[in-house]
Amino acid sequence: MSDPALPTRPIATALRYLAIIVGCACLLLAAFCLAIAAQVFVQTGVFAQSYAMVGLISAVLGVLALMLAWK
């Protein structure tokens, strides 16, 4: 039987922290990419689709990683 007073497994804790770090990094990358896409659009009037797509994909991956860390 397992004792409920024992701390959680160290690997599970490490994976949770890693998921938090990766999620935050992905959201930061998404913010940078979307800011660059917006700046290119304002300056040139041309939509920077590649930056916007990388930003959206990065945002989705960041949210998924943070959802994984939450459980």
HELIX and SHEET records of a PDB file:
HELIX    1   1 PRO A   10  THR A   44  1                                  35    
HELIX    2   2 GLN A   49  TRP A   70  1                                  22    
END                                                                             
